[in-house]
Amino acid sequence: MGEAEVVGVLRSVGVLGAVEWAYDSAVSRALNDYAPRAGYDEQWLGQSRYVLFRDRLDRVFGCVDYVVGPGDEHLGRDELYAELTDGDITSMPSLAAGTVQRKDLNSSPGWVYGDWRLLLTSGDFGRLQRIPWAQKSPTKQAVARQSGRTDPQQGVLFDAAELLNHPEPTVDLDLHTFVIAHALHPVTHQTELAIGLPRRSDRGGGSWHWLRYLKTRPHGAEDWNDGIAPPSGPAVPVTDPVVKRRTHGAERANDRASDER
């Protein structure tokens, strides 16, 4: 599916704005509860970020524990707003009931608008453009083997060259599936969020047919970024002296902890 079409439609109906709100709320709460000196490590931070992101998406889309019928959007506000900050409540987008539905894929949480599904995956901060799909779950690998082409008569297509190495998709993709990729730098609290159509190529090449960065806001910052892809290279370093309780590969462990099926 074309980047302009997908991003344009999802932006116009409020889906991407809801995703941005959900991620900002999830990161803010996770970082607020994160206390390394109390024993919480980066694996806890990654898992908590993912669980809260999933919960916020269900809230803003009215799914699972937050389902309401058309015309009943005003009901259940106590549950909908439970444990949210005043800022979260006032900034929470309002979508008509049923705009997005929860439809998981092989136990991987998914949200569906029309015939498009959104899944989640984590990545290293500053490296979302280079997601190693071969190291991800079978579900994500199957999604990454989708072709960038579509045929309304055949539904989801798969890249013929990749199927030579992977003859049978491990997951039945009944819908065109896109991925919301997210990352958090545990020290600087910088965040990244993007939507894209994955591309797995064992013969080399990029990790995406296309990838569009979305707006994010670092914890405690006043301004959101503009959704432009960050420059390639390592994350922005911390200039002030900081005592870090970190081990080699801790950020990767953080990501693996939050990478669902």
C-alpha positions as protocol buffer text, in pm:
chain_id: "A"
residue {
  index: 1
  type: MET
  ca { x: 0 y: 0 z: 0 }
}
residue {
  index: 2
  type: GLY
  ca { x: 122 y: 346 z: -79 }
}
residue {
  index: 3
  type: GLU
  ca { x: 261 y: 557 z: 202 }
}
residue {
  index: 4
  type: ALA
  ca { x: 66 y: 870 z: 109 }
}
residue {
  index: 5
  type: GLU
  ca { x: -265 y: 684 z: 93 }
}
residue {
  index: 6
  type: VAL
  ca { x: -226 y: 496 z: 419 }
}
residue {
  index: 7
  type: VAL
  ca { x: -88 y: 786 z: 620 }
}
residue {
  index: 8
  type: GLY
  ca { x: -337 y: 1031 z: 471 }
}
residue {
  index: 9
  type: VAL
  ca { x: -642 y: 819 z: 546 }
}
residue {
  index: 10
  type: LEU
  ca { x: -534 y: 720 z: 897 }
}
residue {
  index: 11
  type: ARG
  ca { x: -447 y: 1080 z: 978 }
}
residue {
  index: 12
  type: SER
  ca { x: -778 y: 1216 z: 844 }
}
residue {
  index: 13
  type: VAL
  ca { x: -993 y: 978 z: 1049 }
}
residue {
  index: 14
  type: GLY
  ca { x: -797 y: 1043 z: 1368 }
}
residue {
  index: 15
  type: VAL
  ca { x: -625 y: 706 z: 1402 }
}
residue {
  index: 16
  type: LEU
  ca { x: -269 y: 838 z: 1393 }
}
residue {
  index: 17
  type: GLY
  ca { x: -351 y: 1118 z: 1635 }
}
residue {
  index: 18
  type: ALA
  ca { x: -487 y: 854 z: 1872 }
}
residue {
  index: 19
  type: VAL
  ca { x: -171 y: 644 z: 1835 }
}
residue {
  index: 20
  type: GLU
  ca { x: 44 y: 948 z: 1915 }
}
residue {
  index: 21
  type: TRP
  ca { x: -166 y: 1028 z: 2223 }
}
residue {
  index: 22
  type: ALA
  ca { x: -152 y: 667 z: 2342 }
}
residue {
  index: 23
  type: TYR
  ca { x: 226 y: 646 z: 2313 }
}
residue {
  index: 24
  type: ASP
  ca { x: 286 y: 977 z: 2486 }
}
residue {
  index: 25
  type: SER
  ca { x: 56 y: 876 z: 2773 }
}
residue {
  index: 26
  type: ALA
  ca { x: 218 y: 533 z: 2804 }
}
residue {
  index: 27
  type: VAL
  ca { x: 575 y: 665 z: 2803 }
}
residue {
  index: 28
  type: SER
  ca { x: 495 y: 940 z: 3052 }
}
residue {
  index: 29
  type: ARG
  ca { x: 338 y: 696 z: 3298 }
}
residue {
  index: 30
  type: ALA
  ca { x: 615 y: 437 z: 3256 }
}
residue {
  index: 31
  type: LEU
  ca { x: 887 y: 694 z: 3316 }
}
residue {
  index: 32
  type: ASN
  ca { x: 697 y: 842 z: 3609 }
}
residue {
  index: 33
  type: ASP
  ca { x: 695 y: 499 z: 3776 }
}
residue {
  index: 34
  type: TYR
  ca { x: 1050 y: 409 z: 3669 }
}
residue {
  index: 35
  type: ALA
  ca { x: 1290 y: 418 z: 3966 }
}
residue {
  index: 36
  type: PRO
  ca { x: 1626 y: 252 z: 3895 }
}
residue {
  index: 37
  type: ARG
  ca { x: 1745 y: 307 z: 4252 }
}
residue {
  index: 38
  type: ALA
  ca { x: 1442 y: 110 z: 4374 }
}
residue {
  index: 39
  type: GLY
  ca { x: 1554 y: -184 z: 4161 }
}
residue {
  index: 40
  type: TYR
  ca { x: 1355 y: -130 z: 3843 }
}
residue {
  index: 41
  type: ASP
  ca { x: 1570 y: -207 z: 3540 }
}
residue {
  index: 42
  type: GLU
  ca { x: 1540 y: -125 z: 3171 }
}
residue {
  index: 43
  type: GLN
  ca { x: 1370 y: -456 z: 3101 }
}
residue {
  index: 44
  type: TRP
  ca { x: 1093 y: -348 z: 3339 }
}
residue {
  index: 45
  type: LEU
  ca { x: 1076 y: -12 z: 3163 }
}
residue {
  index: 46
  type: GLY
  ca { x: 1042 y: -173 z: 2820 }
}
residue {
  index: 47
  type: GLN
  ca { x: 773 y: -418 z: 2929 }
}
residue {
  index: 48
  type: SER
  ca { x: 579 y: -150 z: 3118 }
}
residue {
  index: 49
  type: ARG
  ca { x: 593 y: 86 z: 2820 }
}
residue {
  index: 50
  type: TYR
  ca { x: 451 y: -182 z: 2593 }
}
residue {
  index: 51
  type: VAL
  ca { x: 171 y: -287 z: 2832 }
}
residue {
  index: 52
  type: LEU
  ca { x: 69 y: 75 z: 2890 }
}
residue {
  index: 53
  type: PHE
  ca { x: 82 y: 152 z: 2516 }
}
residue {
  index: 54
  type: ARG
  ca { x: -150 y: -141 z: 2448 }
}
residue {
  index: 55
  type: ASP
  ca { x: -387 y: -28 z: 2723 }
}
residue {
  index: 56
  type: ARG
  ca { x: -395 y: 334 z: 2599 }
}
residue {
  index: 57
  type: LEU
  ca { x: -470 y: 218 z: 2244 }
}
residue {
  index: 58
  type: ASP
  ca { x: -761 y: 10 z: 2373 }
}
residue {
  index: 59
  type: ARG
  ca { x: -888 y: 313 z: 2565 }
}
residue {
  index: 60
  type: VAL
  ca { x: -873 y: 566 z: 2287 }
}
residue {
  index: 61
  type: PHE
  ca { x: -1019 y: 320 z: 2034 }
}
residue {
  index: 62
  type: GLY
  ca { x: -1287 y: 189 z: 2271 }
}
residue {
  index: 63
  type: CYS
  ca { x: -1174 y: -175 z: 2261 }
}
residue {
  index: 64
  type: VAL
  ca { x: -1166 y: -473 z: 2499 }
}
residue {
  index: 65
  type: ASP
  ca { x: -1244 y: -338 z: 2849 }
}
residue {
  index: 66
  type: TYR
  ca { x: -1344 y: 1 z: 2709 }
}
residue {
  index: 67
  type: VAL
  ca { x: -1607 y: -102 z: 2451 }
}
residue {
  index: 68
  type: VAL
  ca { x: -1917 y: 118 z: 2425 }
}
residue {
  index: 69
  type: GLY
  ca { x: -2201 y: 110 z: 2176 }
}
residue {
  index: 70
  type: PRO
  ca { x: -2280 y: 386 z: 1924 }
}
residue {
  index: 71
  type: GLY
  ca { x: -2441 y: 675 z: 2107 }
}
residue {
  index: 72
  type: ASP
  ca { x: -2315 y: 556 z: 2445 }
}
residue {
  index: 73
  type: GLU
  ca { x: -1971 y: 716 z: 2427 }
}
residue {
  index: 74
  type: HIS
  ca { x: -2048 y: 915 z: 2743 }
}
residue {
  index: 75
  type: LEU
  ca { x: -2083 y: 598 z: 2951 }
}
residue {
  index: 76
  type: GLY
  ca { x: -1803 y: 435 z: 3145 }
}
residue {
  index: 77
  type: ARG
  ca { x: -1591 y: 748 z: 3177 }
}
residue {
  index: 78
  type: ASP
  ca { x: -1477 y: 656 z: 3527 }
}
residue {
  index: 79
  type: GLU
  ca { x: -1318 y: 340 z: 3389 }
}
residue {
  index: 80
  type: LEU
  ca { x: -1194 y: 508 z: 3072 }
}
residue {
  index: 81
  type: TYR
  ca { x: -1018 y: 784 z: 3266 }
}
residue {
  index: 82
  type: ALA
  ca { x: -895 y: 572 z: 3558 }
}
residue {
  index: 83
  type: GLU
  ca { x: -530 y: 646 z: 3644 }
}
residue {
  index: 84
  type: LEU
  ca { x: -493 y: 897 z: 3360 }
}
residue {
  index: 85
  type: THR
  ca { x: -349 y: 1241 z: 3433 }
}
residue {
  index: 86
  type: ASP
  ca { x: -555 y: 1555 z: 3381 }
}
residue {
  index: 87
  type: GLY
  ca { x: -338 y: 1627 z: 3079 }
}
residue {
  index: 88
  type: ASP
  ca { x: -408 y: 1283 z: 2934 }
}
residue {
  index: 89
  type: ILE
  ca { x: -781 y: 1328 z: 2982 }
}
residue {
  index: 90
  type: THR
  ca { x: -803 y: 1672 z: 2823 }
}
residue {
  index: 91
  type: SER
  ca { x: -581 y: 1576 z: 2528 }
}
residue {
  index: 92
  type: MET
  ca { x: -735 y: 1235 z: 2461 }
}
residue {
  index: 93
  type: PRO
  ca { x: -875 y: 1226 z: 2105 }
}
residue {
  index: 94
  type: SER
  ca { x: -1241 y: 1139 z: 2056 }
}
residue {
  index: 95
  type: LEU
  ca { x: -1322 y: 880 z: 1791 }
}
residue {
  index: 96
  type: ALA
  ca { x: -1669 y: 751 z: 1711 }
}
residue {
  index: 97
  type: ALA
  ca { x: -1740 y: 412 z: 1865 }
}
residue {
  index: 98
  type: GLY
  ca { x: -1644 y: 130 z: 1631 }
}
residue {
  index: 99
  type: THR
  ca { x: -1402 y: 334 z: 1419 }
}
residue {
  index: 100
  type: VAL
  ca { x: -1123 y: 96 z: 1520 }
}
residue {
  index: 101
  type: GLN
  ca { x: -1170 y: -260 z: 1640 }
}
residue {
  index: 102
  type: ARG
  ca { x: -938 y: -493 z: 1824 }
}
residue {
  index: 103
  type: LYS
  ca { x: -843 y: -792 z: 1608 }
}
residue {
  index: 104
  type: ASP
  ca { x: -530 y: -974 z: 1718 }
}
residue {
  index: 105
  type: LEU
  ca { x: -305 y: -1169 z: 1484 }
}
residue {
  index: 106
  type: ASN
  ca { x: -170 y: -1496 z: 1619 }
}
residue {
  index: 107
  type: SER
  ca { x: -202 y: -1357 z: 1975 }
}
residue {
  index: 108
  type: SER
  ca { x: -16 y: -1040 z: 1876 }
}
residue {
  index: 109
  type: PRO
  ca { x: -236 y: -740 z: 1971 }
}
residue {
  index: 110
  type: GLY
  ca { x: -376 y: -570 z: 1663 }
}
residue {
  index: 111
  type: TRP
  ca { x: -616 y: -285 z: 1588 }
}
residue {
  index: 112
  type: VAL
  ca { x: -818 y: -273 z: 1267 }
}
residue {
  index: 113
  type: TYR
  ca { x: -953 y: 19 z: 1067 }
}
residue {
  index: 114
  type: GLY
  ca { x: -1143 y: -95 z: 759 }
}
residue {
  index: 115
  type: ASP
  ca { x: -929 y: -370 z: 605 }
}
residue {
  index: 116
  type: TRP
  ca { x: -604 y: -242 z: 752 }
}
residue {
  index: 117
  type: ARG
  ca { x: -450 y: -385 z: 1068 }
}
residue {
  index: 118
  type: LEU
  ca { x: -192 y: -220 z: 1294 }
}
residue {
  index: 119
  type: LEU
  ca { x: 52 y: -424 z: 1501 }
}
residue {
  index: 120
  type: LEU
  ca { x: 322 y: -307 z: 1743 }
}
residue {
  index: 121
  type: THR
  ca { x: 695 y: -370 z: 1756 }
}
residue {
  index: 122
  type: SER
  ca { x: 978 y: -216 z: 1956 }
}
residue {
  index: 123
  type: GLY
  ca { x: 1320 y: -115 z: 1832 }
}
residue {
  index: 124
  type: ASP
  ca { x: 1645 y: 47 z: 1937 }
}
residue {
  index: 125
  type: PHE
  ca { x: 1631 y: 424 z: 1970 }
}
residue {
  index: 126
  type: GLY
  ca { x: 1774 y: 586 z: 1658 }
}
residue {
  index: 127
  type: ARG
  ca { x: 1750 y: 261 z: 1461 }
}
residue {
  index: 128
  type: LEU
  ca { x: 1382 y: 212 z: 1380 }
}
residue {
  index: 129
  type: GLN
  ca { x: 1472 y: 222 z: 1013 }
}
residue {
  index: 130
  type: ARG
  ca { x: 1676 y: -95 z: 1061 }
}
residue {
  index: 131
  type: ILE
  ca { x: 1442 y: -339 z: 1236 }
}
residue {
  index: 132
  type: PRO
  ca { x: 1592 y: -693 z: 1220 }
}
residue {
  index: 133
  type: TRP
  ca { x: 1277 y: -879 z: 1115 }
}
residue {
  index: 134
  type: ALA
  ca { x: 1462 y: -1211 z: 1094 }
}
residue {
  index: 135
  type: GLN
  ca { x: 1515 y: -1186 z: 1471 }
}
residue {
  index: 136
  type: LYS
  ca { x: 1152 y: -1102 z: 1543 }
}
residue {
  index: 137
  type: SER
  ca { x: 863 y: -1338 z: 1613 }
}
residue {
  index: 138
  type: PRO
  ca { x: 711 y: -1562 z: 1343 }
}
residue {
  index: 139
  type: THR
  ca { x: 414 y: -1325 z: 1329 }
}
residue {
  index: 140
  type: LYS
  ca { x: 630 y: -1021 z: 1256 }
}
residue {
  index: 141
  type: GLN
  ca { x: 838 y: -1218 z: 1007 }
}
residue {
  index: 142
  type: ALA
  ca { x: 522 y: -1314 z: 818 }
}
residue {
  index: 143
  type: VAL
  ca { x: 406 y: -952 z: 813 }
}
residue {
  index: 144
  type: ALA
  ca { x: 748 y: -844 z: 685 }
}
residue {
  index: 145
  type: ARG
  ca { x: 716 y: -1088 z: 394 }
}
residue {
  index: 146
  type: GLN
  ca { x: 412 y: -903 z: 258 }
}
residue {
  index: 147
  type: SER
  ca { x: 465 y: -755 z: -84 }
}
residue {
  index: 148
  type: GLY
  ca { x: 454 y: -380 z: -128 }
}
residue {
  index: 149
  type: ARG
  ca { x: 203 y: -452 z: -408 }
}
residue {
  index: 150
  type: THR
  ca { x: -164 y: -528 z: -358 }
}
residue {
  index: 151
  type: ASP
  ca { x: -425 y: -697 z: -574 }
}
residue {
  index: 152
  type: PRO
  ca { x: -791 y: -652 z: -477 }
}
residue {
  index: 153
  type: GLN
  ca { x: -868 y: -994 z: -628 }
}
residue {
  index: 154
  type: GLN
  ca { x: -599 y: -1176 z: -433 }
}
residue {
  index: 155
  type: GLY
  ca { x: -585 y: -987 z: -106 }
}
residue {
  index: 156
  type: VAL
  ca { x: -248 y: -976 z: 70 }
}
residue {
  index: 157
  type: LEU
  ca { x: 43 y: -1074 z: -155 }
}
residue {
  index: 158
  type: PHE
  ca { x: 386 y: -1199 z: -54 }
}
residue {
  index: 159
  type: ASP
  ca { x: 723 y: -1127 z: -206 }
}
residue {
  index: 160
  type: ALA
  ca { x: 800 y: -1415 z: -442 }
}
residue {
  index: 161
  type: ALA
  ca { x: 1176 y: -1401 z: -387 }
}
residue {
  index: 162
  type: GLU
  ca { x: 1136 y: -1419 z: -10 }
}
residue {
  index: 163
  type: LEU
  ca { x: 895 y: -1711 z: -37 }
}
residue {
  index: 164
  type: LEU
  ca { x: 1174 y: -1913 z: -201 }
}
residue {
  index: 165
  type: ASN
  ca { x: 1348 y: -1902 z: 136 }
}
residue {
  index: 166
  type: HIS
  ca { x: 1025 y: -1920 z: 336 }
}
residue {
  index: 167
  type: PRO
  ca { x: 781 y: -2133 z: 133 }
}
residue {
  index: 168
  type: GLU
  ca { x: 489 y: -2116 z: 376 }
}
residue {
  index: 169
  type: PRO
  ca { x: 387 y: -1801 z: 565 }
}
residue {
  index: 170
  type: THR
  ca { x: 362 y: -1895 z: 930 }
}
residue {
  index: 171
  type: VAL
  ca { x: 62 y: -1666 z: 980 }
}
residue {
  index: 172
  type: ASP
  ca { x: -254 y: -1630 z: 773 }
}
residue {
  index: 173
  type: LEU
  ca { x: -263 y: -1260 z: 688 }
}
residue {
  index: 174
  type: ASP
  ca { x: -627 y: -1187 z: 620 }
}
residue {
  index: 175
  type: LEU
  ca { x: -577 y: -810 z: 616 }
}
residue {
  index: 176
  type: HIS
  ca { x: -316 y: -565 z: 490 }
}
residue {
  index: 177
  type: THR
  ca { x: -100 y: -526 z: 797 }
}
residue {
  index: 178
  type: PHE
  ca { x: 115 y: -232 z: 896 }
}
residue {
  index: 179
  type: VAL
  ca { x: 341 y: -193 z: 1197 }
}
residue {
  index: 180
  type: ILE
  ca { x: 368 y: 80 z: 1458 }
}
residue {
  index: 181
  type: ALA
  ca { x: 734 y: 88 z: 1563 }
}
residue {
  index: 182
  type: HIS
  ca { x: 835 y: 257 z: 1885 }
}
residue {
  index: 183
  type: ALA
  ca { x: 1152 y: 328 z: 2081 }
}
residue {
  index: 184
  type: LEU
  ca { x: 1258 y: 502 z: 2400 }
}
residue {
  index: 185
  type: HIS
  ca { x: 1602 y: 613 z: 2515 }
}
residue {
  index: 186
  type: PRO
  ca { x: 1604 y: 521 z: 2886 }
}
residue {
  index: 187
  type: VAL
  ca { x: 1852 y: 794 z: 2985 }
}
residue {
  index: 188
  type: THR
  ca { x: 1761 y: 1096 z: 2772 }
}
residue {
  index: 189
  type: HIS
  ca { x: 1392 y: 999 z: 2759 }
}
residue {
  index: 190
  type: GLN
  ca { x: 1382 y: 1075 z: 2387 }
}
residue {
  index: 191
  type: THR
  ca { x: 1112 y: 884 z: 2204 }
}
residue {
  index: 192
  type: GLU
  ca { x: 1045 y: 765 z: 1850 }
}
residue {
  index: 193
  type: LEU
  ca { x: 722 y: 647 z: 1693 }
}
residue {
  index: 194
  type: ALA
  ca { x: 658 y: 548 z: 1332 }
}
residue {
  index: 195
  type: ILE
  ca { x: 419 y: 360 z: 1105 }
}
residue {
  index: 196
  type: GLY
  ca { x: 536 y: 156 z: 811 }
}
residue {
  index: 197
  type: LEU
  ca { x: 501 y: -139 z: 578 }
}
residue {
  index: 198
  type: PRO
  ca { x: 771 y: -389 z: 678 }
}
residue {
  index: 199
  type: ARG
  ca { x: 1002 y: -550 z: 429 }
}
residue {
  index: 200
  type: ARG
  ca { x: 1208 y: -856 z: 506 }
}
residue {
  index: 201
  type: SER
  ca { x: 1491 y: -931 z: 266 }
}
residue {
  index: 202
  type: ASP
  ca { x: 1742 y: -1199 z: 346 }
}
residue {
  index: 203
  type: ARG
  ca { x: 1937 y: -1084 z: 40 }
}
residue {
  index: 204
  type: GLY
  ca { x: 1992 y: -735 z: 181 }
}
residue {
  index: 205
  type: GLY
  ca { x: 1799 y: -413 z: 144 }
}
residue {
  index: 206
  type: GLY
  ca { x: 1598 y: -197 z: 378 }
}
residue {
  index: 207
  type: SER
  ca { x: 1369 y: -308 z: 659 }
}
residue {
  index: 208
  type: TRP
  ca { x: 1067 y: -122 z: 522 }
}
residue {
  index: 209
  type: HIS
  ca { x: 888 y: -63 z: 193 }
}
residue {
  index: 210
  type: TRP
  ca { x: 817 y: 275 z: 356 }
}
residue {
  index: 211
  type: LEU
  ca { x: 831 y: 427 z: 705 }
}
residue {
  index: 212
  type: ARG
  ca { x: 670 y: 749 z: 828 }
}
residue {
  index: 213
  type: TYR
  ca { x: 771 y: 901 z: 1161 }
}
residue {
  index: 214
  type: LEU
  ca { x: 492 y: 1030 z: 1384 }
}
residue {
  index: 215
  type: LYS
  ca { x: 487 y: 1302 z: 1646 }
}
residue {
  index: 216
  type: THR
  ca { x: 626 y: 1229 z: 1991 }
}
residue {
  index: 217
  type: ARG
  ca { x: 707 y: 1428 z: 2302 }
}
residue {
  index: 218
  type: PRO
  ca { x: 991 y: 1345 z: 2542 }
}
residue {
  index: 219
  type: HIS
  ca { x: 879 y: 1307 z: 2902 }
}
residue {
  index: 220
  type: GLY
  ca { x: 845 y: 1649 z: 3061 }
}
residue {
  index: 221
  type: ALA
  ca { x: 906 y: 1843 z: 2736 }
}
residue {
  index: 222
  type: GLU
  ca { x: 683 y: 2126 z: 2622 }
}
residue {
  index: 223
  type: ASP
  ca { x: 692 y: 2075 z: 2246 }
}
residue {
  index: 224
  type: TRP
  ca { x: 624 y: 1777 z: 2024 }
}
residue {
  index: 225
  type: ASN
  ca { x: 860 y: 1693 z: 1743 }
}
residue {
  index: 226
  type: ASP
  ca { x: 738 y: 1739 z: 1388 }
}
residue {
  index: 227
  type: GLY
  ca { x: 733 y: 1374 z: 1285 }
}
residue {
  index: 228
  type: ILE
  ca { x: 1040 y: 1409 z: 1063 }
}
residue {
  index: 229
  type: ALA
  ca { x: 1276 y: 1113 z: 1062 }
}
residue {
  index: 230
  type: PRO
  ca { x: 1572 y: 1173 z: 1295 }
}
residue {
  index: 231
  type: PRO
  ca { x: 1922 y: 1179 z: 1151 }
}
residue {
  index: 232
  type: SER
  ca { x: 2095 y: 845 z: 1128 }
}
residue {
  index: 233
  type: GLY
  ca { x: 2361 y: 758 z: 1378 }
}
residue {
  index: 234
  type: PRO
  ca { x: 2379 y: 701 z: 1753 }
}
residue {
  index: 235
  type: ALA
  ca { x: 2137 y: 852 z: 2001 }
}
residue {
  index: 236
  type: VAL
  ca { x: 2202 y: 1201 z: 2129 }
}
residue {
  index: 237
  type: PRO
  ca { x: 2447 y: 1171 z: 2420 }
}
residue {
  index: 238
  type: VAL
  ca { x: 2384 y: 1300 z: 2770 }
}
residue {
  index: 239
  type: THR
  ca { x: 2608 y: 1599 z: 2841 }
}
residue {
  index: 240
  type: ASP
  ca { x: 2563 y: 1621 z: 3219 }
}
residue {
  index: 241
  type: PRO
  ca { x: 2738 y: 1360 z: 3435 }
}
residue {
  index: 242
  type: VAL
  ca { x: 2495 y: 1079 z: 3503 }
}
residue {
  index: 243
  type: VAL
  ca { x: 2549 y: 769 z: 3711 }
}
residue {
  index: 244
  type: LYS
  ca { x: 2395 y: 485 z: 3510 }
}
residue {
  index: 245
  type: ARG
  ca { x: 2320 y: 138 z: 3638 }
}
residue {
  index: 246
  type: ARG
  ca { x: 2346 y: -26 z: 3298 }
}
residue {
  index: 247
  type: THR
  ca { x: 2495 y: -341 z: 3154 }
}
residue {
  index: 248
  type: HIS
  ca { x: 2615 y: -412 z: 2802 }
}
residue {
  index: 249
  type: GLY
  ca { x: 2317 y: -476 z: 2578 }
}
residue {
  index: 250
  type: ALA
  ca { x: 2066 y: -344 z: 2831 }
}
residue {
  index: 251
  type: GLU
  ca { x: 1877 y: -141 z: 2573 }
}
residue {
  index: 252
  type: ARG
  ca { x: 1837 y: -445 z: 2349 }
}
residue {
  index: 253
  type: ALA
  ca { x: 1712 y: -646 z: 2648 }
}
residue {
  index: 254
  type: ASN
  ca { x: 1464 y: -367 z: 2712 }
}
residue {
  index: 255
  type: ASP
  ca { x: 1334 y: -395 z: 2357 }
}
residue {
  index: 256
  type: ARG
  ca { x: 1318 y: -773 z: 2356 }
}
residue {
  index: 257
  type: ALA
  ca { x: 1115 y: -765 z: 2678 }
}
residue {
  index: 258
  type: SER
  ca { x: 847 y: -552 z: 2512 }
}
residue {
  index: 259
  type: ASP
  ca { x: 839 y: -726 z: 2173 }
}
residue {
  index: 260
  type: GLU
  ca { x: 520 y: -928 z: 2174 }
}
residue {
  index: 261
  type: ARG
  ca { x: 443 y: -1228 z: 1954 }
}
